[in-house]
Amino acid sequence: MDRRREYYFLMAHYAKLNNNNVVAVHVVNNSVIDSQNEEQSGADYLNNLYGIDAVWKQTSYNAATNGFRFNYAGVGYTYDEVRDGFIPPKCHDEAVVNDKCLWDCTNADHDTLAI
């Protein structure tokens, strides 16, 4: 395994939320995370590091294949508590969220916005 790829396996990614909107994504080394309570221990670490009391949700680069929260979180994404997933920014007004937290639209007479 090359060193760059190995580096990503040693890290966990966390989305910082503000009213369920992702405002930042931070990376935490696995050595500071309790593997039995990964999400909470990573959130605690980040809050202690920055001296804040923010809401953090773990995210995964492999979300498309492992199904963890449907999508890798990015700035501008929304966290849906009911679906426990990250939804990308809406592409246009007619789009609706599907069961995979992606936008669908059947109207072919419009251009989708670049994300």
N, C-alpha and C positions, 0 to 999 in steps of 0.2 A: 504494500500500500504506500503510495507516495505521501510525503510529509504534509502537503496541503490538504489532501483528503483525510489523513489521520487527524489533523487539527480540527476539522469539522465534527468528527466523531467524538471529540473530547469536549464539546461545547453544547450548551442548551440555549435556546432562543426564547426570549420573553417579550411580549408586546405590552407596552405601557398604555393603559386605557384612560380616557377622559370621557365620561358619559357614554361609555361603550364604543367610542371611536378610538382607533389606534393612532397614537401620536408619536410613537417611537418604537423601535425594536432594538433590544440589547442582547448581547451574548454573554453568557456566564460559563466559566470553566467548570466542568463536572466535578473537579476536586473540592469545590466548596458547596456542593449540593448533596443532600441526604437522599440516597437512592430510594429509600422507603417512603419519602414524602417530597418528591422532586419538585412539583410545582410550587408548593408553599415555601420550601426552603430556598428556592431560587428567588421568589418574590421577597422573602425576608432579607436575603442577602442584598438585593438591589435597593430596597428601602433603607437598609442600614448604610450601605455604601454612599447613597446620595442624600441621606438625612431627610427622607420624605416618607409619606404614608400614601403611596399610590397603589392602584389596582394593577396587577400584572397577570397575564395569562400566557401560559407556555404555548409556543407555536413550533411547527416542524417544517423543515425544508422538504421533507418526504410526505407532506400531507396528501398529495394527490395519489400516492400509492399506499400509504398506511392508514389513510382515513382520519388521522388525528386532526380534529377541528376543520376538516374539509380543505382548507387553503392555508398556505403560509401567510401569516399576517404581514401587512405592509402599511405604511403611513397612509391614512385615508380610508382604510378598511374599517368595517364595523364588526364588533363582536356581538353575536346573537346568543343571548343566554339560553333561550328555549332550545335552539338547535345545537348549542355548544359549539359554534363554528364561526369562522371569520368570513365575512362577505366583502368582496371587492367593491370599489366605488361603482355606483350605478352608471351604466353606459348611456342610457337615455330614458325619458319619462315613461315609455310604454313597457319597459322591461319588468319582469317579475322574477323573484327569487325562486329557484327550483329546490329540490330536496338535497342537492349537493352544494348548496350555498353559492350557486353561480346564477347569473342573469340569463333569462330566456326571453325571446320576443318572436312572435310569428309575423310581424309586419316587415316585409322585405322592401318597403318603399322609403326607407330612411337609411342614413349612414350612422354607423355606430361610432361613438367617440373613442378616441385612442386613450388608453389608460396609462 
